[in-house]
């Protein structure tokens, strides 16, 4: 089910690092998501997300991991809550 979720417009993450998840989400959208601190890339996430909706994904991840999202250089940037 996880391997074929993309056929239904979904992507499934099971204890993936944030950097791995961003790589997958960025495949499906022109609006990229980046992290402003490389240390955040090792945070782990799980969940089912809609492909192509990077804004909803970024905001969901920020809420779950107590981070913030802002626009920067044409991309969505995820950073520490205290840094934004």
Gaussian input, Z-matrix of N, CA and C with variables (Angstrom, degrees):
# hf/3-21g

backbone

0 1
 N
 C     1     B1
 C     2     B2     1     A1
 N     3     B3     2     A2     1     D1
 C     4     B4     3     A3     2     D2
 C     5     B5     4     A4     3     D3
 N     6     B6     5     A5     4     D4
 C     7     B7     6     A6     5     D5
 C     8     B8     7     A7     6     D6
 N     9     B9     8     A8     7     D7
 C    10    B10     9     A9     8     D8
 C    11    B11    10    A10     9     D9
 N    12    B12    11    A11    10    D10
 C    13    B13    12    A12    11    D11
 C    14    B14    13    A13    12    D12
 N    15    B15    14    A14    13    D13
 C    16    B16    15    A15    14    D14
 C    17    B17    16    A16    15    D15
 N    18    B18    17    A17    16    D16
 C    19    B19    18    A18    17    D17
 C    20    B20    19    A19    18    D18
 N    21    B21    20    A20    19    D19
 C    22    B22    21    A21    20    D20
 C    23    B23    22    A22    21    D21
 N    24    B24    23    A23    22    D22
 C    25    B25    24    A24    23    D23
 C    26    B26    25    A25    24    D24
 N    27    B27    26    A26    25    D25
 C    28    B28    27    A27    26    D26
 C    29    B29    28    A28    27    D27
 N    30    B30    29    A29    28    D28
 C    31    B31    30    A30    29    D29
 C    32    B32    31    A31    30    D30
 N    33    B33    32    A32    31    D31
 C    34    B34    33    A33    32    D32
 C    35    B35    34    A34    33    D33
 N    36    B36    35    A35    34    D34
 C    37    B37    36    A36    35    D35
 C    38    B38    37    A37    36    D36
 N    39    B39    38    A38    37    D37
 C    40    B40    39    A39    38    D38
 C    41    B41    40    A40    39    D39
 N    42    B42    41    A41    40    D40
 C    43    B43    42    A42    41    D41
 C    44    B44    43    A43    42    D42
 N    45    B45    44    A44    43    D43
 C    46    B46    45    A45    44    D44
 C    47    B47    46    A46    45    D45
 N    48    B48    47    A47    46    D46
 C    49    B49    48    A48    47    D47
 C    50    B50    49    A49    48    D48
 N    51    B51    50    A50    49    D49
 C    52    B52    51    A51    50    D50
 C    53    B53    52    A52    51    D51
 N    54    B54    53    A53    52    D52
 C    55    B55    54    A54    53    D53
 C    56    B56    55    A55    54    D54
 N    57    B57    56    A56    55    D55
 C    58    B58    57    A57    56    D56
 C    59    B59    58    A58    57    D57
 N    60    B60    59    A59    58    D58
 C    61    B61    60    A60    59    D59
 C    62    B62    61    A61    60    D60
 N    63    B63    62    A62    61    D61
 C    64    B64    63    A63    62    D62
 C    65    B65    64    A64    63    D63
 N    66    B66    65    A65    64    D64
 C    67    B67    66    A66    65    D65
 C    68    B68    67    A67    66    D66
 N    69    B69    68    A68    67    D67
 C    70    B70    69    A69    68    D68
 C    71    B71    70    A70    69    D69
 N    72    B72    71    A71    70    D70
 C    73    B73    72    A72    71    D71
 C    74    B74    73    A73    72    D72
 N    75    B75    74    A74    73    D73
 C    76    B76    75    A75    74    D74
 C    77    B77    76    A76    75    D75
 N    78    B78    77    A77    76    D76
 C    79    B79    78    A78    77    D77
 C    80    B80    79    A79    78    D78
 N    81    B81    80    A80    79    D79
 C    82    B82    81    A81    80    D80
 C    83    B83    82    A82    81    D81
 N    84    B84    83    A83    82    D82
 C    85    B85    84    A84    83    D83
 C    86    B86    85    A85    84    D84
 N    87    B87    86    A86    85    D85
 C    88    B88    87    A87    86    D86
 C    89    B89    88    A88    87    D87
 N    90    B90    89    A89    88    D88
 C    91    B91    90    A90    89    D89
 C    92    B92    91    A91    90    D90
 N    93    B93    92    A92    91    D91
 C    94    B94    93    A93    92    D92
 C    95    B95    94    A94    93    D93
 N    96    B96    95    A95    94    D94
 C    97    B97    96    A96    95    D95
 C    98    B98    97    A97    96    D96
 N    99    B99    98    A98    97    D97
 C   100   B100    99    A99    98    D98
 C   101   B101   100   A100    99    D99
 N   102   B102   101   A101   100   D100
 C   103   B103   102   A102   101   D101
 C   104   B104   103   A103   102   D102
 N   105   B105   104   A104   103   D103
 C   106   B106   105   A105   104   D104
 C   107   B107   106   A106   105   D105
 N   108   B108   107   A107   106   D106
 C   109   B109   108   A108   107   D107
 C   110   B110   109   A109   108   D108
 N   111   B111   110   A110   109   D109
 C   112   B112   111   A111   110   D110
 C   113   B113   112   A112   111   D111
 N   114   B114   113   A113   112   D112
 C   115   B115   114   A114   113   D113
 C   116   B116   115   A115   114   D114
 N   117   B117   116   A116   115   D115
 C   118   B118   117   A117   116   D116
 C   119   B119   118   A118   117   D117
 N   120   B120   119   A119   118   D118
 C   121   B121   120   A120   119   D119
 C   122   B122   121   A121   120   D120
 N   123   B123   122   A122   121   D121
 C   124   B124   123   A123   122   D122
 C   125   B125   124   A124   123   D123
 N   126   B126   125   A125   124   D124
 C   127   B127   126   A126   125   D125
 C   128   B128   127   A127   126   D126
 N   129   B129   128   A128   127   D127
 C   130   B130   129   A129   128   D128
 C   131   B131   130   A130   129   D129
 N   132   B132   131   A131   130   D130
 C   133   B133   132   A132   131   D131
 C   134   B134   133   A133   132   D132
 N   135   B135   134   A134   133   D133
 C   136   B136   135   A135   134   D134
 C   137   B137   136   A136   135   D135
 N   138   B138   137   A137   136   D136
 C   139   B139   138   A138   137   D137
 C   140   B140   139   A139   138   D138
 N   141   B141   140   A140   139   D139
 C   142   B142   141   A141   140   D140
 C   143   B143   142   A142   141   D141
 N   144   B144   143   A143   142   D142
 C   145   B145   144   A144   143   D143
 C   146   B146   145   A145   144   D144
 N   147   B147   146   A146   145   D145
 C   148   B148   147   A147   146   D146
 C   149   B149   148   A148   147   D147
 N   150   B150   149   A149   148   D148
 C   151   B151   150   A150   149   D149
 C   152   B152   151   A151   150   D150
 N   153   B153   152   A152   151   D151
 C   154   B154   153   A153   152   D152
 C   155   B155   154   A154   153   D153
 N   156   B156   155   A155   154   D154
 C   157   B157   156   A156   155   D155
 C   158   B158   157   A157   156   D156
 N   159   B159   158   A158   157   D157
 C   160   B160   159   A159   158   D158
 C   161   B161   160   A160   159   D159
 N   162   B162   161   A161   160   D160
 C   163   B163   162   A162   161   D161
 C   164   B164   163   A163   162   D162
 N   165   B165   164   A164   163   D163
 C   166   B166   165   A165   164   D164
 C   167   B167   166   A166   165   D165
 N   168   B168   167   A167   166   D166
 C   169   B169   168   A168   167   D167
 C   170   B170   169   A169   168   D168
 N   171   B171   170   A170   169   D169
 C   172   B172   171   A171   170   D170
 C   173   B173   172   A172   171   D171
 N   174   B174   173   A173   172   D172
 C   175   B175   174   A174   173   D173
 C   176   B176   175   A175   174   D174
 N   177   B177   176   A176   175   D175
 C   178   B178   177   A177   176   D176
 C   179   B179   178   A178   177   D177
 N   180   B180   179   A179   178   D178
 C   181   B181   180   A180   179   D179
 C   182   B182   181   A181   180   D180
 N   183   B183   182   A182   181   D181
 C   184   B184   183   A183   182   D182
 C   185   B185   184   A184   183   D183
 N   186   B186   185   A185   184   D184
 C   187   B187   186   A186   185   D185
 C   188   B188   187   A187   186   D186
 N   189   B189   188   A188   187   D187
 C   190   B190   189   A189   188   D188
 C   191   B191   190   A190   189   D189
 N   192   B192   191   A191   190   D190
 C   193   B193   192   A192   191   D191
 C   194   B194   193   A193   192   D192
 N   195   B195   194   A194   193   D193
 C   196   B196   195   A195   194   D194
 C   197   B197   196   A196   195   D195
 N   198   B198   197   A197   196   D196
 C   199   B199   198   A198   197   D197
 C   200   B200   199   A199   198   D198
 N   201   B201   200   A200   199   D199
 C   202   B202   201   A201   200   D200
 C   203   B203   202   A202   201   D201
 N   204   B204   203   A203   202   D202
 C   205   B205   204   A204   203   D203
 C   206   B206   205   A205   204   D204
 N   207   B207   206   A206   205   D205
 C   208   B208   207   A207   206   D206
 C   209   B209   208   A208   207   D207
 N   210   B210   209   A209   208   D208
 C   211   B211   210   A210   209   D209
 C   212   B212   211   A211   210   D210
 N   213   B213   212   A212   211   D211
 C   214   B214   213   A213   212   D212
 C   215   B215   214   A214   213   D213
 N   216   B216   215   A215   214   D214
 C   217   B217   216   A216   215   D215
 C   218   B218   217   A217   216   D216
 N   219   B219   218   A218   217   D217
 C   220   B220   219   A219   218   D218
 C   221   B221   220   A220   219   D219
 N   222   B222   221   A221   220   D220
 C   223   B223   222   A222   221   D221
 C   224   B224   223   A223   222   D222
 N   225   B225   224   A224   223   D223
 C   226   B226   225   A225   224   D224
 C   227   B227   226   A226   225   D225
 N   228   B228   227   A227   226   D226
 C   229   B229   228   A228   227   D227
 C   230   B230   229   A229   228   D228
 N   231   B231   230   A230   229   D229
 C   232   B232   231   A231   230   D230
 C   233   B233   232   A232   231   D231
 N   234   B234   233   A233   232   D232
 C   235   B235   234   A234   233   D233
 C   236   B236   235   A235   234   D234
 N   237   B237   236   A236   235   D235
 C   238   B238   237   A237   236   D236
 C   239   B239   238   A238   237   D237
 N   240   B240   239   A239   238   D238
 C   241   B241   240   A240   239   D239
 C   242   B242   241   A241   240   D240
 N   243   B243   242   A242   241   D241
 C   244   B244   243   A243   242   D242
 C   245   B245   244   A244   243   D243
 N   246   B246   245   A245   244   D244
 C   247   B247   246   A246   245   D245
 C   248   B248   247   A247   246   D246
 N   249   B249   248   A248   247   D247
 C   250   B250   249   A249   248   D248
 C   251   B251   250   A250   249   D249

   B1=1.4472
   B2=1.5325
   B3=1.3255
   B4=1.4595
   B5=1.5233
   B6=1.3159
   B7=1.4658
   B8=1.5256
   B9=1.3137
   B10=1.4674
   B11=1.5282
   B12=1.3128
   B13=1.4740
   B14=1.5175
   B15=1.3469
   B16=1.4679
   B17=1.5231
   B18=1.3258
   B19=1.4652
   B20=1.5254
   B21=1.3127
   B22=1.4652
   B23=1.5262
   B24=1.3472
   B25=1.4508
   B26=1.5135
   B27=1.3093
   B28=1.4580
   B29=1.5220
   B30=1.3165
   B31=1.4576
   B32=1.5235
   B33=1.3302
   B34=1.4587
   B35=1.5207
   B36=1.3237
   B37=1.4629
   B38=1.5214
   B39=1.3163
   B40=1.4636
   B41=1.5202
   B42=1.3160
   B43=1.4662
   B44=1.5343
   B45=1.3159
   B46=1.4680
   B47=1.5229
   B48=1.3108
   B49=1.4635
   B50=1.5235
   B51=1.3025
   B52=1.4581
   B53=1.5184
   B54=1.3160
   B55=1.4692
   B56=1.5384
   B57=1.3193
   B58=1.4678
   B59=1.5302
   B60=1.3310
   B61=1.4590
   B62=1.5273
   B63=1.3273
   B64=1.4650
   B65=1.5236
   B66=1.3043
   B67=1.4638
   B68=1.5165
   B69=1.3240
   B70=1.4636
   B71=1.5239
   B72=1.3235
   B73=1.4653
   B74=1.5269
   B75=1.3178
   B76=1.4624
   B77=1.5244
   B78=1.3134
   B79=1.4779
   B80=1.5233
   B81=1.3150
   B82=1.4576
   B83=1.5234
   B84=1.3187
   B85=1.4634
   B86=1.5266
   B87=1.3093
   B88=1.4711
   B89=1.5227
   B90=1.3149
   B91=1.4672
   B92=1.5204
   B93=1.3099
   B94=1.4543
   B95=1.5245
   B96=1.3170
   B97=1.4604
   B98=1.5217
   B99=1.3221
   B100=1.4635
   B101=1.5218
   B102=1.3219
   B103=1.4681
   B104=1.5177
   B105=1.3374
   B106=1.4624
   B107=1.5294
   B108=1.3162
   B109=1.4601
   B110=1.5238
   B111=1.3294
   B112=1.4618
   B113=1.5329
   B114=1.3258
   B115=1.4673
   B116=1.5308
   B117=1.3201
   B118=1.4622
   B119=1.5235
   B120=1.3026
   B121=1.4607
   B122=1.5077
   B123=1.3162
   B124=1.4535
   B125=1.5172
   B126=1.3368
   B127=1.4563
   B128=1.5244
   B129=1.3173
   B130=1.4678
   B131=1.5211
   B132=1.3403
   B133=1.4639
   B134=1.5214
   B135=1.3075
   B136=1.4645
   B137=1.5220
   B138=1.3195
   B139=1.4579
   B140=1.5140
   B141=1.3081
   B142=1.4615
   B143=1.5198
   B144=1.3214
   B145=1.4655
   B146=1.5229
   B147=1.3153
   B148=1.4566
   B149=1.5273
   B150=1.3141
   B151=1.4561
   B152=1.5221
   B153=1.3287
   B154=1.4493
   B155=1.5154
   B156=1.3243
   B157=1.4648
   B158=1.5272
   B159=1.3233
   B160=1.4585
   B161=1.5245
   B162=1.3098
   B163=1.4581
   B164=1.5313
   B165=1.3273
   B166=1.4649
   B167=1.5246
   B168=1.3228
   B169=1.4608
   B170=1.5292
   B171=1.3195
   B172=1.4655
   B173=1.5285
   B174=1.3037
   B175=1.4653
   B176=1.5336
   B177=1.3029
   B178=1.4595
   B179=1.5223
   B180=1.3231
   B181=1.4644
   B182=1.5278
   B183=1.3199
   B184=1.4662
   B185=1.5261
   B186=1.3125
   B187=1.4576
   B188=1.5334
   B189=1.3088
   B190=1.4665
   B191=1.5211
   B192=1.3300
   B193=1.4660
   B194=1.5299
   B195=1.3223
   B196=1.4627
   B197=1.5369
   B198=1.3362
   B199=1.4567
   B200=1.5233
   B201=1.3211
   B202=1.4642
   B203=1.5192
   B204=1.3261
   B205=1.4690
   B206=1.5127
   B207=1.3383
   B208=1.4578
   B209=1.5281
   B210=1.3263
   B211=1.4611
   B212=1.5131
   B213=1.3070
   B214=1.4540
   B215=1.5144
   B216=1.3125
   B217=1.4676
   B218=1.5345
   B219=1.3362
   B220=1.4641
   B221=1.5075
   B222=1.3097
   B223=1.4589
   B224=1.5267
   B225=1.3071
   B226=1.4641
   B227=1.5143
   B228=1.3176
   B229=1.4568
   B230=1.5251
   B231=1.3288
   B232=1.4564
   B233=1.5130
   B234=1.3257
   B235=1.4645
   B236=1.5168
   B237=1.2956
   B238=1.4684
   B239=1.5205
   B240=1.3150
   B241=1.4642
   B242=1.5269
   B243=1.3190
   B244=1.4634
   B245=1.5199
   B246=1.3448
   B247=1.4648
   B248=1.5202
   B249=1.3313
   B250=1.4616
   B251=1.4982
   A1=110.76
   A2=116.69
   A3=120.71
   A4=111.26
   A5=116.66
   A6=121.17
   A7=112.84
   A8=117.47
   A9=119.86
   A10=113.43
   A11=117.83
   A12=121.20
   A13=111.82
   A14=117.41
   A15=120.29
   A16=111.52
   A17=117.60
   A18=120.30
   A19=111.79
   A20=115.50
   A21=121.36
   A22=111.87
   A23=115.64
   A24=120.04
   A25=113.72
   A26=116.61
   A27=121.89
   A28=110.11
   A29=114.04
   A30=120.79
   A31=106.42
   A32=116.20
   A33=121.75
   A34=108.68
   A35=115.73
   A36=121.25
   A37=108.14
   A38=115.63
   A39=121.87
   A40=108.26
   A41=115.73
   A42=122.85
   A43=111.99
   A44=115.84
   A45=122.00
   A46=109.33
   A47=116.23
   A48=117.96
   A49=108.24
   A50=115.40
   A51=120.10
   A52=110.70
   A53=117.91
   A54=120.05
   A55=110.75
   A56=118.52
   A57=120.78
   A58=110.35
   A59=115.68
   A60=120.06
   A61=111.47
   A62=116.62
   A63=119.51
   A64=110.68
   A65=116.71
   A66=120.23
   A67=111.48
   A68=116.15
   A69=120.49
   A70=111.10
   A71=117.84
   A72=120.64
   A73=111.47
   A74=117.29
   A75=121.04
   A76=112.43
   A77=117.18
   A78=120.44
   A79=111.65
   A80=117.54
   A81=122.27
   A82=114.69
   A83=117.69
   A84=119.51
   A85=110.70
   A86=115.46
   A87=119.65
   A88=111.36
   A89=116.04
   A90=120.25
   A91=108.30
   A92=114.87
   A93=121.09
   A94=112.02
   A95=114.04
   A96=121.53
   A97=106.72
   A98=115.64
   A99=121.51
   A100=108.75
   A101=116.29
   A102=120.79
   A103=107.28
   A104=116.31
   A105=119.04
   A106=112.32
   A107=116.80
   A108=121.86
   A109=107.53
   A110=118.39
   A111=120.77
   A112=113.91
   A113=117.57
   A114=120.69
   A115=111.94
   A116=117.47
   A117=120.87
   A118=111.75
   A119=117.36
   A120=121.78
   A121=113.89
   A122=118.32
   A123=122.07
   A124=114.44
   A125=117.97
   A126=120.55
   A127=109.28
   A128=116.81
   A129=121.97
   A130=111.00
   A131=114.56
   A132=119.94
   A133=110.02
   A134=114.11
   A135=122.89
   A136=107.10
   A137=116.20
   A138=119.31
   A139=111.74
   A140=115.11
   A141=123.16
   A142=106.91
   A143=115.86
   A144=121.19
   A145=110.42
   A146=115.61
   A147=122.26
   A148=109.34
   A149=117.07
   A150=120.33
   A151=109.44
   A152=115.99
   A153=121.06
   A154=114.71
   A155=117.88
   A156=120.73
   A157=109.32
   A158=114.60
   A159=119.75
   A160=113.13
   A161=117.25
   A162=118.62
   A163=110.80
   A164=117.29
   A165=120.36
   A166=110.41
   A167=117.20
   A168=120.81
   A169=110.60
   A170=117.07
   A171=121.18
   A172=110.72
   A173=117.12
   A174=120.16
   A175=111.35
   A176=117.71
   A177=121.37
   A178=111.24
   A179=116.14
   A180=121.06
   A181=110.45
   A182=116.38
   A183=119.85
   A184=110.94
   A185=116.36
   A186=120.29
   A187=110.77
   A188=116.71
   A189=121.15
   A190=112.98
   A191=116.75
   A192=120.79
   A193=113.37
   A194=116.92
   A195=122.55
   A196=111.50
   A197=114.77
   A198=122.24
   A199=108.13
   A200=116.87
   A201=122.91
   A202=109.30
   A203=115.09
   A204=121.90
   A205=108.00
   A206=116.15
   A207=119.77
   A208=109.18
   A209=115.80
   A210=121.02
   A211=108.89
   A212=115.18
   A213=119.05
   A214=110.83
   A215=116.45
   A216=122.01
   A217=112.52
   A218=116.83
   A219=120.53
   A220=114.56
   A221=118.27
   A222=121.96
   A223=109.14
   A224=115.62
   A225=120.95
   A226=106.91
   A227=117.00
   A228=121.09
   A229=108.96
   A230=115.21
   A231=121.96
   A232=108.01
   A233=116.30
   A234=120.97
   A235=110.92
   A236=114.57
   A237=120.53
   A238=109.50
   A239=115.05
   A240=121.26
   A241=110.84
   A242=118.25
   A243=121.17
   A244=113.18
   A245=117.85
   A246=121.46
   A247=112.25
   A248=118.06
   A249=120.27
   A250=110.29
   D1=-42.86
   D2=179.51
   D3=-62.17
   D4=-41.78
   D5=-176.41
   D6=-68.65
   D7=-26.58
   D8=-176.94
   D9=-107.99
   D10=6.62
   D11=-178.21
   D12=-58.11
   D13=-32.75
   D14=-177.69
   D15=-60.23
   D16=-27.46
   D17=178.59
   D18=-62.84
   D19=-24.65
   D20=-178.60
   D21=-106.36
   D22=16.16
   D23=176.97
   D24=76.12
   D25=25.48
   D26=-179.16
   D27=-129.39
   D28=155.43
   D29=172.49
   D30=-131.79
   D31=139.01
   D32=-176.80
   D33=-114.86
   D34=127.26
   D35=176.30
   D36=-115.05
   D37=130.83
   D38=178.39
   D39=-125.49
   D40=96.99
   D41=-179.83
   D42=57.31
   D43=42.01
   D44=178.40
   D45=-86.99
   D46=154.49
   D47=172.91
   D48=-73.55
   D49=155.59
   D50=179.16
   D51=-60.33
   D52=-40.19
   D53=-179.34
   D54=-64.98
   D55=-36.19
   D56=176.40
   D57=-66.44
   D58=-43.72
   D59=179.79
   D60=-64.17
   D61=-40.89
   D62=178.40
   D63=-62.41
   D64=-41.03
   D65=178.28
   D66=-58.66
   D67=-42.30
   D68=179.67
   D69=-70.02
   D70=-46.26
   D71=-179.55
   D72=-63.18
   D73=-37.74
   D74=-178.89
   D75=-67.80
   D76=-18.05
   D77=175.99
   D78=-66.69
   D79=-26.31
   D80=-171.46
   D81=-105.96
   D82=4.96
   D83=-176.58
   D84=-145.33
   D85=146.39
   D86=175.07
   D87=-77.23
   D88=-25.36
   D89=178.54
   D90=-86.41
   D91=106.72
   D92=-174.97
   D93=-77.26
   D94=156.63
   D95=172.23
   D96=-116.37
   D97=135.55
   D98=178.30
   D99=-131.44
   D100=163.70
   D101=171.20
   D102=-110.73
   D103=144.95
   D104=-179.17
   D105=-90.75
   D106=-2.28
   D107=179.01
   D108=-139.15
   D109=114.77
   D110=-178.04
   D111=-54.99
   D112=-25.98
   D113=179.42
   D114=-64.19
   D115=-24.80
   D116=178.88
   D117=-70.49
   D118=-22.81
   D119=-177.46
   D120=-60.97
   D121=-22.28
   D122=-179.47
   D123=-87.31
   D124=-6.15
   D125=177.34
   D126=-63.24
   D127=149.19
   D128=-175.41
   D129=-104.96
   D130=141.83
   D131=176.53
   D132=-137.19
   D133=155.47
   D134=172.90
   D135=-138.99
   D136=149.05
   D137=176.82
   D138=153.31
   D139=173.73
   D140=177.80
   D141=-114.90
   D142=126.90
   D143=-175.53
   D144=-130.61
   D145=154.03
   D146=178.24
   D147=-80.72
   D148=128.33
   D149=176.90
   D150=-67.92
   D151=144.64
   D152=177.54
   D153=86.04
   D154=-8.19
   D155=-179.78
   D156=-109.71
   D157=68.63
   D158=-175.91
   D159=-65.34
   D160=-30.00
   D161=179.40
   D162=-65.75
   D163=-46.44
   D164=178.64
   D165=-63.44
   D166=-40.60
   D167=178.51
   D168=-61.56
   D169=-49.01
   D170=-178.03
   D171=-61.61
   D172=-43.15
   D173=-179.79
   D174=-67.86
   D175=-36.85
   D176=177.26
   D177=-65.42
   D178=-46.86
   D179=178.66
   D180=-61.75
   D181=-42.43
   D182=179.62
   D183=-61.51
   D184=-41.54
   D185=179.12
   D186=-65.70
   D187=-45.22
   D188=-178.23
   D189=-66.07
   D190=-35.56
   D191=-174.17
   D192=-104.75
   D193=11.00
   D194=-179.46
   D195=56.32
   D196=50.88
   D197=178.40
   D198=-119.25
   D199=-178.61
   D200=177.02
   D201=-126.89
   D202=155.50
   D203=176.45
   D204=-121.92
   D205=136.62
   D206=173.39
   D207=-143.55
   D208=162.60
   D209=176.76
   D210=-82.84
   D211=136.31
   D212=177.95
   D213=-156.14
   D214=125.36
   D215=176.74
   D216=51.69
   D217=36.85
   D218=178.01
   D219=80.64
   D220=3.19
   D221=179.85
   D222=-121.71
   D223=162.81
   D224=169.51
   D225=-85.83
   D226=130.03
   D227=-177.00
   D228=-117.07
   D229=125.15
   D230=177.27
   D231=-97.87
   D232=130.14
   D233=-179.56
   D234=-144.81
   D235=175.93
   D236=178.93
   D237=-66.00
   D238=143.81
   D239=-176.58
   D240=-58.67
   D241=-37.15
   D242=-178.80
   D243=-76.04
   D244=-15.49
   D245=-175.39
   D246=-91.31
   D247=-11.70
   D248=-175.45
   D249=-109.01

